[in-house]
Amino acid sequence: MKVELTRFKVKEGKSKQVDEWMRFLNEHMEDVLLTLENEKMYVETIFREVVDNQEYLYWYSVEGEGGQAIEESNHWVDQKHLAFWEACIDETYRPVDLQTETVMIPGKIKDAMS
């Protein structure tokens, strides 16, 4: 099982498109959750922060081994998600993986995830 928190920089002037992206994910949650199964993504959460007028998105995830990469998916929700990603995430900024120090998942929940 892999637990990650990664920071990505939003391109300048893309805040309204990020609003649209997050609204899209929330409005299509049933389909989003279906795609997570193939990815073996047990938990995926997106956080948003503005620091010194720069916007960042943080992805927190708990995933199993051997899941399908989103780039390999043909599901329409994943395709739309990747289009938003390309439009909004600054690829010139190197994503920052925060270091995992402690993972607290009760055994019965961890067993259910595996």
MOPAC internal coordinates of N, CA, C and O (Angstrom, degrees):
PM7 1SCF
backbone

  N    0.0000 0     0.00 0     0.00 0    0    0    0
  C    1.4389 1     0.00 0     0.00 0    1    0    0
  C    1.5276 1   108.29 1     0.00 0    2    1    0
  O    1.2310 1   121.14 1   -41.28 1    3    2    1
  N    1.3283 1   115.43 1   138.72 1    3    2    1
  C    1.4607 1   121.52 1  -178.27 1    5    3    2
  C    1.5307 1   108.68 1  -118.42 1    6    5    3
  O    1.2310 1   120.45 1   -50.68 1    7    6    5
  N    1.3317 1   116.74 1   129.32 1    7    6    5
  C    1.4569 1   122.82 1   177.40 1    9    7    6
  C    1.5214 1   107.24 1  -117.14 1   10    9    7
  O    1.2310 1   120.30 1   -55.48 1   11   10    9
  N    1.3373 1   117.04 1   124.52 1   11   10    9
  C    1.4574 1   120.59 1  -175.37 1   13   11   10
  C    1.5232 1   111.62 1  -137.29 1   14   13   11
  O    1.2310 1   121.46 1   -28.12 1   15   14   13
  N    1.3283 1   114.82 1   151.88 1   15   14   13
  C    1.4568 1   123.30 1   168.39 1   17   15   14
  C    1.5188 1   106.27 1  -137.53 1   18   17   15
  O    1.2310 1   120.96 1   -61.42 1   19   18   17
  N    1.3322 1   115.77 1   118.58 1   19   18   17
  C    1.4681 1   120.92 1  -174.98 1   21   19   18
  C    1.5223 1   109.84 1  -128.84 1   22   21   19
  O    1.2310 1   121.02 1   -42.08 1   23   22   21
  N    1.3429 1   115.65 1   137.92 1   23   22   21
  C    1.4699 1   122.01 1   178.60 1   25   23   22
  C    1.5314 1   109.92 1  -101.12 1   26   25   23
  O    1.2310 1   121.26 1   -47.74 1   27   26   25
  N    1.3308 1   115.20 1   132.26 1   27   26   25
  C    1.4579 1   122.64 1   176.92 1   29   27   26
  C    1.5214 1   108.71 1  -124.02 1   30   29   27
  O    1.2310 1   120.63 1   -37.31 1   31   30   29
  N    1.3140 1   116.41 1   142.69 1   31   30   29
  C    1.4600 1   121.95 1  -179.72 1   33   31   30
  C    1.5317 1   109.59 1   -89.38 1   34   33   31
  O    1.2310 1   121.10 1   -44.75 1   35   34   33
  N    1.3250 1   115.51 1   135.25 1   35   34   33
  C    1.4620 1   121.68 1   176.71 1   37   35   34
  C    1.5260 1   108.50 1   -86.44 1   38   37   35
  O    1.2310 1   120.61 1   -42.08 1   39   38   37
  N    1.3241 1   116.44 1   137.92 1   39   38   37
  C    1.4585 1   121.39 1   177.69 1   41   39   38
  C    1.5268 1   109.83 1   -61.08 1   42   41   39
  O    1.2310 1   120.81 1   -33.73 1   43   42   41
  N    1.3189 1   116.06 1   146.27 1   43   42   41
  C    1.4646 1   121.52 1   177.44 1   45   43   42
  C    1.5332 1   109.84 1   -56.10 1   46   45   43
  O    1.2310 1   120.99 1   -42.70 1   47   46   45
  N    1.3154 1   115.70 1   137.30 1   47   46   45
  C    1.4617 1   121.11 1   175.75 1   49   47   46
  C    1.5159 1   115.24 1    77.34 1   50   49   47
  O    1.2310 1   119.65 1  -169.54 1   51   50   49
  N    1.3237 1   118.27 1    10.46 1   51   50   49
  C    1.4647 1   121.06 1  -176.21 1   53   51   50
  C    1.5237 1   113.45 1  -106.23 1   54   53   51
  O    1.2310 1   119.27 1  -168.82 1   55   54   53
  N    1.3235 1   118.99 1    11.18 1   55   54   53
  C    1.4713 1   121.49 1  -177.57 1   57   55   54
  C    1.5223 1   112.53 1   -59.15 1   58   57   55
  O    1.2310 1   120.13 1   137.39 1   59   58   57
  N    1.3249 1   117.35 1   -42.61 1   59   58   57
  C    1.4669 1   119.66 1   179.97 1   61   59   58
  C    1.5258 1   111.09 1   -66.07 1   62   61   59
  O    1.2310 1   120.30 1   144.96 1   63   62   61
  N    1.3280 1   117.02 1   -35.04 1   63   62   61
  C    1.4601 1   120.15 1   176.64 1   65   63   62
  C    1.5309 1   110.64 1   -70.46 1   66   65   63
  O    1.2310 1   119.85 1   146.08 1   67   66   65
  N    1.3333 1   117.89 1   -33.92 1   67   66   65
  C    1.4651 1   120.82 1   174.63 1   69   67   66
  C    1.5271 1   109.26 1   -64.85 1   70   69   67
  O    1.2310 1   120.41 1   139.49 1   71   70   69
  N    1.3505 1   116.81 1   -40.51 1   71   70   69
  C    1.4764 1   120.22 1   175.05 1   73   71   70
  C    1.5273 1   110.00 1   -55.19 1   74   73   71
  O    1.2310 1   121.10 1   133.19 1   75   74   73
  N    1.3323 1   115.49 1   -46.81 1   75   74   73
  C    1.4691 1   121.21 1   179.93 1   77   75   74
  C    1.5291 1   110.61 1   -62.50 1   78   77   75
  O    1.2310 1   120.13 1   138.36 1   79   78   77
  N    1.3180 1   117.36 1   -41.64 1   79   78   77
  C    1.4687 1   123.69 1  -179.96 1   81   79   78
  C    1.5270 1   110.43 1   -60.76 1   82   81   79
  O    1.2310 1   120.62 1   130.10 1   83   82   81
  N    1.3250 1   116.41 1   -49.90 1   83   82   81
  C    1.4601 1   120.06 1  -178.55 1   85   83   82
  C    1.5333 1   111.04 1   -66.20 1   86   85   83
  O    1.2310 1   120.60 1   142.24 1   87   86   85
  N    1.3307 1   116.46 1   -37.76 1   87   86   85
  C    1.4636 1   120.75 1   175.61 1   89   87   86
  C    1.5281 1   110.14 1   -62.21 1   90   89   87
  O    1.2310 1   120.59 1   136.72 1   91   90   89
  N    1.3305 1   116.48 1   -43.28 1   91   90   89
  C    1.4663 1   121.77 1   178.50 1   93   91   90
  C    1.5386 1   110.11 1   -57.77 1   94   93   91
  O    1.2310 1   120.45 1   130.79 1   95   94   93
  N    1.3308 1   116.74 1   -49.21 1   95   94   93
  C    1.4668 1   119.96 1  -178.93 1   97   95   94
  C    1.5252 1   111.06 1   -61.26 1   98   97   95
  O    1.2310 1   120.44 1   135.80 1   99   98   97
  N    1.3300 1   116.76 1   -44.20 1   99   98   97
  C    1.4623 1   120.46 1  -179.89 1  101   99   98
  C    1.5291 1   112.56 1   -66.65 1  102  101   99
  O    1.2310 1   120.14 1   142.57 1  103  102  101
  N    1.3301 1   117.34 1   -37.43 1  103  102  101
  C    1.4622 1   121.00 1  -179.01 1  105  103  102
  C    1.5241 1   112.88 1   -74.60 1  106  105  103
  O    1.2310 1   120.01 1   159.55 1  107  106  105
  N    1.3296 1   117.59 1   -20.45 1  107  106  105
  C    1.4648 1   121.82 1  -178.51 1  109  107  106
  C    1.5297 1   111.11 1  -117.29 1  110  109  107
  O    1.2310 1   121.09 1  -147.20 1  111  110  109
  N    1.3231 1   115.52 1    32.80 1  111  110  109
  C    1.4665 1   120.67 1  -173.22 1  113  111  110
  C    1.5288 1   112.53 1   -58.40 1  114  113  111
  O    1.2310 1   119.57 1   143.25 1  115  114  113
  N    1.3150 1   118.43 1   -36.75 1  115  114  113
  C    1.4645 1   120.04 1  -179.68 1  117  115  114
  C    1.5312 1   110.69 1   -58.84 1  118  117  115
  O    1.2310 1   120.51 1   135.00 1  119  118  117
  N    1.3256 1   116.63 1   -45.00 1  119  118  117
  C    1.4695 1   120.24 1   178.52 1  121  119  118
  C    1.5215 1   111.51 1   -71.92 1  122  121  119
  O    1.2310 1   120.42 1   142.68 1  123  122  121
  N    1.3293 1   116.80 1   -37.32 1  123  122  121
  C    1.4713 1   120.74 1   177.40 1  125  123  122
  C    1.5220 1   109.66 1   -58.17 1  126  125  123
  O    1.2310 1   120.32 1   133.16 1  127  126  125
  N    1.3218 1   116.99 1   -46.84 1  127  126  125
  C    1.4621 1   120.92 1  -178.06 1  129  127  126
  C    1.5223 1   111.65 1   -63.39 1  130  129  127
  O    1.2310 1   120.16 1   147.00 1  131  130  129
  N    1.3308 1   117.30 1   -33.00 1  131  130  129
  C    1.4667 1   120.19 1   176.78 1  133  131  130
  C    1.5238 1   111.21 1   -63.60 1  134  133  131
  O    1.2310 1   120.42 1   141.11 1  135  134  133
  N    1.3243 1   116.80 1   -38.89 1  135  134  133
  C    1.4696 1   119.70 1  -178.27 1  137  135  134
  C    1.5242 1   111.66 1   -71.48 1  138  137  135
  O    1.2310 1   120.21 1   153.14 1  139  138  137
  N    1.3247 1   117.21 1   -26.86 1  139  138  137
  C    1.4620 1   120.11 1  -179.23 1  141  139  138
  C    1.5208 1   111.96 1   -66.12 1  142  141  139
  O    1.2310 1   120.33 1   150.34 1  143  142  141
  N    1.3186 1   116.97 1   -29.66 1  143  142  141
  C    1.4714 1   120.28 1   179.96 1  145  143  142
  C    1.5265 1   111.29 1   -59.44 1  146  145  143
  O    1.2310 1   120.14 1   133.75 1  147  146  145
  N    1.3451 1   117.34 1   -46.25 1  147  146  145
  C    1.4669 1   120.62 1  -179.98 1  149  147  146
  C    1.5290 1   112.24 1   -64.87 1  150  149  147
  O    1.2310 1   121.07 1   150.65 1  151  150  149
  N    1.3254 1   115.56 1   -29.35 1  151  150  149
  C    1.4643 1   120.53 1  -179.92 1  153  151  150
  C    1.5265 1   111.92 1   -82.38 1  154  153  151
  O    1.2310 1   120.63 1   173.92 1  155  154  153
  N    1.3357 1   116.40 1    -6.08 1  155  154  153
  C    1.4652 1   122.05 1  -172.29 1  157  155  154
  C    1.5281 1   110.29 1    54.80 1  158  157  155
  O    1.2310 1   121.86 1  -142.36 1  159  158  157
  N    1.3232 1   114.04 1    37.64 1  159  158  157
  C    1.4569 1   121.94 1   178.75 1  161  159  158
  C    1.5234 1   107.30 1   -93.75 1  162  161  159
  O    1.2310 1   120.76 1   -70.77 1  163  162  161
  N    1.3291 1   116.15 1   109.23 1  163  162  161
  C    1.4585 1   121.00 1  -176.31 1  165  163  162
  C    1.5162 1   111.78 1   -81.97 1  166  165  163
  O    1.2310 1   120.71 1   142.00 1  167  166  165
  N    1.3290 1   116.25 1   -38.00 1  167  166  165
  C    1.4622 1   122.52 1   179.18 1  169  167  166
  C    1.5197 1   107.21 1  -141.92 1  170  169  167
  O    1.2310 1   120.69 1   -48.25 1  171  170  169
  N    1.3209 1   116.29 1   131.75 1  171  170  169
  C    1.4643 1   120.28 1   173.07 1  173  171  170
  C    1.5198 1   106.92 1  -140.90 1  174  173  171
  O    1.2310 1   121.18 1   -55.60 1  175  174  173
  N    1.3160 1   115.34 1   124.40 1  175  174  173
  C    1.4566 1   121.78 1  -177.76 1  177  175  174
  C    1.5149 1   108.28 1  -133.13 1  178  177  175
  O    1.2310 1   120.64 1   -42.00 1  179  178  177
  N    1.3338 1   116.38 1   138.00 1  179  178  177
  C    1.4601 1   121.11 1   178.39 1  181  179  178
  C    1.5241 1   108.06 1  -112.99 1  182  181  179
  O    1.2310 1   120.98 1   -52.62 1  183  182  181
  N    1.3280 1   115.73 1   127.38 1  183  182  181
  C    1.4549 1   122.72 1   175.92 1  185  183  182
  C    1.5188 1   108.30 1  -110.74 1  186  185  183
  O    1.2310 1   120.88 1   -23.08 1  187  186  185
  N    1.3175 1   115.93 1   156.92 1  187  186  185
  C    1.4597 1   121.60 1  -177.60 1  189  187  186
  C    1.5256 1   108.83 1  -131.58 1  190  189  187
  O    1.2310 1   120.90 1   -40.38 1  191  190  189
  N    1.3356 1   115.88 1   139.62 1  191  190  189
  C    1.4599 1   120.28 1  -179.07 1  193  191  190
  C    1.5198 1   109.46 1  -148.87 1  194  193  191
  O    1.2310 1   120.98 1   -33.92 1  195  194  193
  N    1.3422 1   115.73 1   146.08 1  195  194  193
  C    1.4580 1   121.87 1   172.38 1  197  195  194
  C    1.5294 1   107.12 1  -119.15 1  198  197  195
  O    1.2310 1   121.02 1   -55.72 1  199  198  197
  N    1.3372 1   115.65 1   124.28 1  199  198  197
  C    1.4582 1   122.39 1   178.73 1  201  199  198
  C    1.5232 1   107.51 1  -127.83 1  202  201  199
  O    1.2310 1   120.47 1   -55.74 1  203  202  201
  N    1.3319 1   116.70 1   124.26 1  203  202  201
  C    1.4722 1   121.18 1  -179.36 1  205  203  202
  C    1.5248 1   111.42 1    49.61 1  206  205  203
  O    1.2310 1   120.56 1  -133.45 1  207  206  205
  N    1.3188 1   116.54 1    46.55 1  207  206  205
  C    1.4734 1   124.38 1   178.66 1  209  207  206
  C    1.5205 1   113.97 1    65.35 1  210  209  207
  O    1.2310 1   119.89 1  -166.18 1  211  210  209
  N    1.3215 1   117.82 1    13.82 1  211  210  209
  C    1.4687 1   121.13 1   175.88 1  213  211  210
  C    1.5223 1   108.41 1  -112.09 1  214  213  211
  O    1.2310 1   121.32 1   -49.84 1  215  214  213
  N    1.3238 1   115.07 1   130.16 1  215  214  213
  C    1.4564 1   120.31 1  -177.72 1  217  215  214
  C    1.5217 1   111.18 1   -94.23 1  218  217  215
  O    1.2310 1   121.43 1   -39.06 1  219  218  217
  N    1.3312 1   114.87 1   140.94 1  219  218  217
  C    1.4595 1   122.49 1   178.65 1  221  219  218
  C    1.5237 1   109.30 1  -132.43 1  222  221  219
  O    1.2310 1   121.44 1   -30.70 1  223  222  221
  N    1.3212 1   114.84 1   149.30 1  223  222  221
  C    1.4564 1   122.24 1   169.61 1  225  223  222
  C    1.5132 1   107.22 1  -116.13 1  226  225  223
  O    1.2310 1   121.08 1   -40.49 1  227  226  225
  N    1.3265 1   115.54 1   139.51 1  227  226  225
  C    1.4577 1   122.16 1   179.38 1  229  227  226
  C    1.5188 1   108.07 1  -117.72 1  230  229  227
  O    1.2310 1   120.57 1   -49.92 1  231  230  229
  N    1.3078 1   116.51 1   130.08 1  231  230  229
  C    1.4674 1   122.09 1   176.00 1  233  231  230
  C    1.5185 1   108.37 1  -105.29 1  234  233  231
  O    1.2310 1   121.35 1   -59.07 1  235  234  233
  N    1.3338 1   115.03 1   120.93 1  235  234  233
  C    1.4595 1   121.47 1   173.08 1  237  235  234
  C    1.5190 1   106.25 1  -107.90 1  238  237  235
  O    1.2310 1   120.58 1   -49.89 1  239  238  237
  N    1.3268 1   116.50 1   130.11 1  239  238  237
  C    1.4582 1   118.30 1  -179.01 1  241  239  238
  C    1.5210 1   111.91 1  -145.10 1  242  241  239
  O    1.2310 1   122.38 1   -29.74 1  243  242  241
  N    1.3161 1   113.05 1   150.26 1  243  242  241
  C    1.4606 1   122.76 1   171.08 1  245  243  242
  C    1.5162 1   104.50 1  -126.61 1  246  245  243
  O    1.2310 1   120.54 1   -62.84 1  247  246  245
  N    1.3283 1   116.57 1   117.16 1  247  246  245
  C    1.4626 1   119.10 1  -175.61 1  249  247  246
  C    1.5169 1   111.65 1  -138.40 1  250  249  247
  O    1.2310 1   122.07 1   -25.22 1  251  250  249
  N    1.3195 1   113.65 1   154.78 1  251  250  249
  C    1.4464 1   121.26 1   177.13 1  253  251  250
  C    1.5201 1   110.97 1   -86.34 1  254  253  251
  O    1.2310 1   121.17 1    -3.00 1  255  254  253
  N    1.3024 1   115.36 1   177.00 1  255  254  253
  C    1.4676 1   121.78 1  -179.43 1  257  255  254
  C    1.5293 1   110.15 1   -86.12 1  258  257  255
  O    1.2310 1   120.96 1   -33.36 1  259  258  257
  N    1.3196 1   115.76 1   146.64 1  259  258  257
  C    1.4608 1   121.16 1   171.16 1  261  259  258
  C    1.5163 1   116.18 1    78.89 1  262  261  259
  O    1.2310 1   120.09 1  -160.56 1  263  262  261
  N    1.3251 1   117.43 1    19.44 1  263  262  261
  C    1.4600 1   119.84 1   178.85 1  265  263  262
  C    1.5232 1   111.77 1   -78.02 1  266  265  263
  O    1.2310 1   121.48 1   -18.02 1  267  266  265
  N    1.3162 1   114.78 1   161.98 1  267  266  265
  C    1.4625 1   121.08 1   178.76 1  269  267  266
  C    1.5305 1   109.21 1   -73.66 1  270  269  267
  O    1.2310 1   120.30 1   -45.32 1  271  270  269
  N    1.3210 1   117.03 1   134.68 1  271  270  269
  C    1.4632 1   121.44 1   174.90 1  273  271  270
  C    1.5168 1   108.90 1   -70.21 1  274  273  271
  O    1.2310 1   120.27 1   -37.21 1  275  274  273
  N    1.3135 1   117.08 1   142.79 1  275  274  273
  C    1.4655 1   120.65 1  -179.53 1  277  275  274
  C    1.5280 1   111.08 1   -58.49 1  278  277  275
  O    1.2310 1   120.37 1   147.93 1  279  278  277
  N    1.3156 1   116.90 1   -32.07 1  279  278  277
  C    1.4707 1   120.73 1   179.68 1  281  279  278
  C    1.5236 1   112.23 1   -65.53 1  282  281  279
  O    1.2310 1   119.84 1   160.11 1  283  282  281
  N    1.3236 1   117.92 1   -19.89 1  283  282  281
  C    1.4664 1   122.44 1   179.69 1  285  283  282
  C    1.5261 1   112.40 1   -90.91 1  286  285  283
  O    1.2310 1   120.44 1   173.74 1  287  286  285
  N    1.3148 1   116.77 1    -6.26 1  287  286  285
  C    1.4623 1   121.24 1  -176.31 1  289  287  286
  C    1.5268 1   111.31 1   -81.71 1  290  289  287
  O    1.2310 1   121.18 1   -38.26 1  291  290  289
  N    1.3273 1   115.34 1   141.74 1  291  290  289
  C    1.4666 1   121.53 1   174.42 1  293  291  290
  C    1.5238 1   111.36 1  -102.27 1  294  293  291
  O    1.2310 1   120.07 1  -178.46 1  295  294  293
  N    1.3304 1   117.47 1     1.54 1  295  294  293
  C    1.4630 1   121.16 1  -178.11 1  297  295  294
  C    1.5269 1   109.16 1   -65.43 1  298  297  295
  O    1.2310 1   120.78 1   -43.00 1  299  298  297
  N    1.3274 1   116.12 1   137.00 1  299  298  297
  C    1.4690 1   120.38 1  -175.93 1  301  299  298
  C    1.5262 1   112.66 1   -59.56 1  302  301  299
  O    1.2310 1   119.54 1   145.58 1  303  302  301
  N    1.3300 1   118.49 1   -34.42 1  303  302  301
  C    1.4620 1   121.13 1   179.48 1  305  303  302
  C    1.5268 1   110.11 1   -65.31 1  306  305  303
  O    1.2310 1   120.10 1   137.10 1  307  306  305
  N    1.3220 1   117.42 1   -42.90 1  307  306  305
  C    1.4657 1   120.50 1   178.61 1  309  307  306
  C    1.5243 1   111.07 1   -65.71 1  310  309  307
  O    1.2310 1   120.18 1   141.27 1  311  310  309
  N    1.3095 1   117.25 1   -38.73 1  311  310  309
  C    1.4633 1   120.30 1   178.78 1  313  311  310
  C    1.5320 1   111.00 1   -63.25 1  314  313  311
  O    1.2310 1   120.63 1   137.54 1  315  314  313
  N    1.3263 1   116.40 1   -42.46 1  315  314  313
  C    1.4673 1   121.70 1   178.03 1  317  315  314
  C    1.5387 1   109.81 1   -66.16 1  318  317  315
  O    1.2310 1   120.79 1   137.49 1  319  318  317
  N    1.3235 1   116.09 1   -42.51 1  319  318  317
  C    1.4676 1   121.61 1   178.49 1  321  319  318
  C    1.5334 1   110.24 1   -59.14 1  322  321  319
  O    1.2310 1   119.90 1   135.47 1  323  322  321
  N    1.3197 1   117.80 1   -44.53 1  323  322  321
  C    1.4643 1   121.72 1   179.29 1  325  323  322
  C    1.5327 1   111.80 1   -66.70 1  326  325  323
  O    1.2310 1   120.27 1   145.46 1  327  326  325
  N    1.3375 1   117.08 1   -34.54 1  327  326  325
  C    1.4664 1   120.41 1   177.24 1  329  327  326
  C    1.5278 1   110.24 1   -65.36 1  330  329  327
  O    1.2310 1   120.32 1   137.23 1  331  330  329
  N    1.3363 1   116.99 1   -42.77 1  331  330  329
  C    1.4624 1   119.99 1   175.53 1  333  331  330
  C    1.5230 1   109.92 1   -61.97 1  334  333  331
  O    1.2310 1   120.43 1   136.28 1  335  334  333
  N    1.3262 1   116.78 1   -43.72 1  335  334  333
  C    1.4676 1   121.40 1   179.69 1  337  335  334
  C    1.5309 1   109.97 1   -54.88 1  338  337  335
  O    1.2310 1   121.08 1   128.92 1  339  338  337
  N    1.3109 1   115.53 1   -51.08 1  339  338  337
  C    1.4683 1   120.46 1  -178.05 1  341  339  338
  C    1.5250 1   111.52 1   -60.93 1  342  341  339
  O    1.2310 1   120.57 1   141.43 1  343  342  341
  N    1.3157 1   116.51 1   -38.57 1  343  342  341
  C    1.4602 1   120.72 1  -178.60 1  345  343  342
  C    1.5271 1   112.75 1   -73.96 1  346  345  343
  O    1.2310 1   119.85 1   150.35 1  347  346  345
  N    1.3258 1   117.90 1   -29.65 1  347  346  345
  C    1.4701 1   120.88 1  -169.04 1  349  347  346
  C    1.5202 1   116.18 1  -109.99 1  350  349  347
  O    1.2310 1   119.17 1   152.13 1  351  350  349
  N    1.3198 1   119.18 1   -27.87 1  351  350  349
  C    1.4719 1   121.02 1  -173.69 1  353  351  350
  C    1.5234 1   110.16 1   -91.79 1  354  353  351
  O    1.2310 1   121.08 1   -49.98 1  355  354  353
  N    1.3185 1   115.54 1   130.02 1  355  354  353
  C    1.4603 1   122.80 1  -179.89 1  357  355  354
  C    1.5240 1   109.05 1   -78.43 1  358  357  355
  O    1.2310 1   120.69 1   -75.55 1  359  358  357
  N    1.3165 1   116.28 1   104.45 1  359  358  357
  C    1.4663 1   121.65 1  -177.70 1  361  359  358
  C    1.5274 1   112.27 1   -74.67 1  362  361  359
  O    1.2310 1   119.85 1   169.37 1  363  362  361
  N    1.3394 1   117.89 1   -10.63 1  363  362  361
  C    1.4668 1   119.68 1   177.24 1  365  363  362
  C    1.5277 1   111.52 1   -80.45 1  366  365  363
  O    1.2310 1   120.73 1   165.29 1  367  366  365
  N    1.3178 1   116.21 1   -14.71 1  367  366  365
  C    1.4669 1   122.20 1   177.34 1  369  367  366
  C    1.5245 1   108.12 1   -91.57 1  370  369  367
  O    1.2310 1   121.07 1   -53.83 1  371  370  369
  N    1.2972 1   115.56 1   126.17 1  371  370  369
  C    1.4661 1   119.52 1   179.25 1  373  371  370
  C    1.5307 1   109.28 1   -74.25 1  374  373  371
  O    1.2310 1   119.86 1   -60.49 1  375  374  373
  N    1.3326 1   117.88 1   119.51 1  375  374  373
  C    1.4720 1   120.00 1  -179.90 1  377  375  374
  C    1.5224 1   110.67 1   -56.51 1  378  377  375
  O    1.2310 1   121.11 1   -33.01 1  379  378  377
  N    1.3218 1   115.49 1   146.99 1  379  378  377
  C    1.4539 1   121.38 1  -179.18 1  381  379  378
  C    1.5251 1   108.61 1  -109.10 1  382  381  379
  O    1.2310 1   121.03 1   -63.45 1  383  382  381
  N    1.3353 1   115.63 1   116.55 1  383  382  381
  C    1.4610 1   121.10 1   174.11 1  385  383  382
  C    1.5149 1   107.67 1   -88.83 1  386  385  383
  O    1.2310 1   120.69 1   -63.84 1  387  386  385
  N    1.3280 1   116.28 1   116.16 1  387  386  385
  C    1.4596 1   119.59 1   176.63 1  389  387  386
  C    1.5155 1   108.19 1   -73.88 1  390  389  387
  O    1.2310 1   120.76 1   -33.88 1  391  390  389
  N    1.3123 1   116.16 1   146.12 1  391  390  389
  C    1.4591 1   120.50 1  -175.83 1  393  391  390
  C    1.5225 1   110.87 1   -78.95 1  394  393  391
  O    1.2310 1   121.30 1   -50.38 1  395  394  393
  N    1.3163 1   115.13 1   129.62 1  395  394  393
  C    1.4590 1   120.93 1   175.92 1  397  395  394
  C    1.5152 1   108.57 1   -77.17 1  398  397  395
  O    1.2310 1   120.36 1   -54.21 1  399  398  397
  N    1.3101 1   116.92 1   125.79 1  399  398  397
  C    1.4574 1   122.10 1   179.43 1  401  399  398
  C    1.5250 1   111.36 1  -105.10 1  402  401  399
  O    1.2310 1   120.50 1   137.56 1  403  402  401
  N    1.3150 1   116.64 1   -42.44 1  403  402  401
  C    1.4558 1   120.93 1  -177.05 1  405  403  402
  C    1.5195 1   108.97 1  -146.82 1  406  405  403
  O    1.2310 1   120.32 1   -46.32 1  407  406  405
  N    1.3124 1   116.99 1   133.68 1  407  406  405
  C    1.4638 1   122.31 1   175.49 1  409  407  406
  C    1.5200 1   106.79 1  -115.33 1  410  409  407
  O    1.2310 1   120.89 1   -58.55 1  411  410  409
  N    1.3210 1   115.89 1   121.45 1  411  410  409
  C    1.4619 1   120.95 1  -177.03 1  413  411  410
  C    1.5248 1   109.07 1  -116.10 1  414  413  411
  O    1.2310 1   121.08 1   -86.65 1  415  414  413
  N    1.3120 1   115.55 1    93.35 1  415  414  413
  C    1.4569 1   122.49 1   177.63 1  417  415  414
  C    1.5316 1   106.50 1  -129.33 1  418  417  415
  O    1.2310 1   120.21 1   -61.56 1  419  418  417
  N    1.3255 1   117.20 1   118.44 1  419  418  417
  C    1.4607 1   118.84 1   178.44 1  421  419  418
  C    1.5270 1   111.31 1   -56.33 1  422  421  419
  O    1.2310 1   121.00 1   -33.95 1  423  422  421
  N    1.3305 1   115.69 1   146.05 1  423  422  421
  C    1.4486 1   121.62 1  -175.85 1  425  423  422
  C    1.5213 1   114.67 1   -52.74 1  426  425  423
  O    1.2310 1   119.32 1   136.36 1  427  426  425
  N    1.3244 1   118.90 1   -43.64 1  427  426  425
  C    1.4720 1   120.94 1  -177.27 1  429  427  426
  C    1.5356 1   110.37 1   -66.47 1  430  429  427
  O    1.2310 1   119.97 1   148.05 1  431  430  429
  N    1.3281 1   117.67 1   -31.95 1  431  430  429
  C    1.4587 1   119.48 1   177.48 1  433  431  430
  C    1.5237 1   109.80 1   -75.95 1  434  433  431
  O    1.2310 1   120.46 1   138.80 1  435  434  433
  N    1.3103 1   116.73 1   -41.20 1  435  434  433
  C    1.4762 1   121.63 1   177.20 1  437  435  434
  C    1.5267 1   110.27 1   -60.20 1  438  437  435
  O    1.2310 1   120.18 1   137.15 1  439  438  437
  N    1.3285 1   117.26 1   -42.85 1  439  438  437
  C    1.4566 1   121.67 1   178.03 1  441  439  438
  C    1.5278 1   110.93 1   -61.60 1  442  441  439
  O    1.2310 1   120.43 1   139.72 1  443  442  441
  N    1.3185 1   116.77 1   -40.28 1  443  442  441
  C    1.4576 1   121.19 1   179.60 1  445  443  442
  C    1.5184 1   111.44 1   -66.73 1  446  445  443
  O    1.2310 1   120.20 1   150.21 1  447  446  445
  N    1.3209 1   117.23 1   -29.79 1  447  446  445
  C    1.4599 1   121.79 1   179.59 1  449  447  446
  C    1.5219 1   111.51 1   -75.27 1  450  449  447
  O    1.2310 1   120.39 1   148.21 1  451  450  449
  N    1.2963 1   116.85 1   -31.79 1  451  450  449
  C    1.4718 1   120.25 1  -173.82 1  453  451  450
  C    1.4952 1   113.84 1   -78.41 1  454  453  451
  O    1.2310 1   120.10 1   180.00 1  455  454  453

